[in-house]
Amino acid sequence: MANYDAIIIGSGPGGYVCAIRAAQLGLNVAVVEGRETLGGTCLNVGCIPSKALLHATHQLHEVHENHEKMGLMGGAPTVDWARMLAYKDDVVGQNTKGIEFLFKKNKITWLKGWATIPAPGQVKVGEDIHTAKNIVIATGSEASSLPGVTVDEKVIVTSTGALTLNNIPKTMVVIGAGVIGLELGSVYARLGTEVTVIEYLDAITPGMDADVAKTFQRILSKQGLKFILGAAVQSATATKGRAKVTYKLRKTEAEATIETDCVLVATGRKPYISGLGLEALGVEILPRGQIKTDAHFTTNINGLYAIGDAITGPMLAHKAEDEGMALAEIMAGKSGHVNYAVIPGVIYTTPEVSSVGFTEEQLKSEGRAYKVGKFSFMGNARAKAVFQGDGFVKILADAATDRILGAHIIGPMAGDLIHEICVAMEFGSSAQDIALTCHAHPTYSEAVREAALACGDGAIHA
């Protein structure tokens, strides 16, 4: 038995960041992790490996589509799938080793195994019971599925199986047109797979600004992805190495079946909290499976906290990280805070898509008076030079005060560009503040300034 100031269950972005910050603040910290490596879903089978494959396949796309336009001649490379997967695994390995190093540097104890919480203030790992003043549940989430769809991670796969397929399939059906489905669908489309995306709603990327979603679908369609919208999947079954997907169109009730080599189930994620003993402990669970917490991440059990995908809010690694840092501050007797109004979202396709704050649809539904500043990347010299003129920056500002209410970007480096808006919103800036700030030329960020100018007297290059 060992006693700690804090035991954190889970070493994903929320857990390991919480642990490091708590250790920096002088707490004696342990992290429970049952995987062979640290980093959780995001680092091992999520964010990082998928970005490696997105990068590799984007390079392939550039060779096929744009190299000759730039005078780069010669045959296109062939794909060695095994080596591409090895590259992906190497990227993951470097990052997991990096977290191990940070644990040692900050004197954080790794309790290897799976945790249960037999009583308040106690965590059992294997046969050992450890005590702590604070226990943090940071166990993340797992892929959810649909009735009639049985995942085998070989033919019918989640994002985890999609990262380790033995071969590049000739055809793939993606169930769900959200972030995970579109990112991994893009990977395989670039590798030559015929990708069909089936989405229950009538538009892709539910909850995204409608202007962006419409443009995004058009661009992805040009890249070869096929979309069946407004369709409810009835079943997906695997037989002899192939699969059948049956769906029903919601408007007409017409039913159809697609045969395919692989089905990617990308219908969202759910909190992974089973096996912790929370029911016996009396922890309050919300109807959708999240742990109920207050504004300080506290559950109804004294000294027991929860963060990240295990609680309400967007299931994003950086949201979990922010909560982890805020909770570490709270456990150390300081003030911890997360501004949920300024949490960006990013889709790492090409082009990238990013957003923060309100969508135009949300502002309309609330009856808010707002103005729109919009600028196309076709007016951005840098974007045109690298064949990424499709897309735009859209800034939403209060009609009376000019304060920025939200922003939506589809275009090159959108995931990085959005943070200029995030910082501006954190400081309560107006669109004019960005418009009056000098931006280097030629950069993609000039498009952000032009959209800010468009909130006022007008963009220069539109």
Buried (B, 14 or more C-beta within 10 A) or exposed (E): EBEBBBBBBBBBBBBBBBBBBBBEBEBBBBBBBBBEBBBBBBBBBBBBBBBBBBBBBBEBBBBEEEEEEEEEEEEEEEBEEEEBBEBBBEBBEEBBEEBBEBBEEBEBBBBEEBBBBEEEBBBBBEEEBBBBBBBBBBBBBBBBBBEEBEBEEBBBBBBBBBBBBEEBBEBBBBBBBBBBBBBBBBBBBBBBBBBBBBBBBEBBBBBBBEBBBBBBBEBBEEBBBBBBBBBBBBBBBBEEEBBBBBBBBBEEEEEEEBEBBBBBBBBBBBBBBEEBBBEEBEBEBEEEBBBBBEEEBBBEBEBBBBBBBBBBBEBBBBBBBBBBBBBBBBBBEEEBEBEEEBBBBBBBBBBBBBBBBBBBEBBEEEEBEBBBBBBBBBBBBBBEEEEBBBBBBBBBBBEEEBBBBBBBBBBBBBBBBBEBBBEBBEEEBBBBBBBEBEBEEEBBBBBBBBBBBBBBEEBEEB
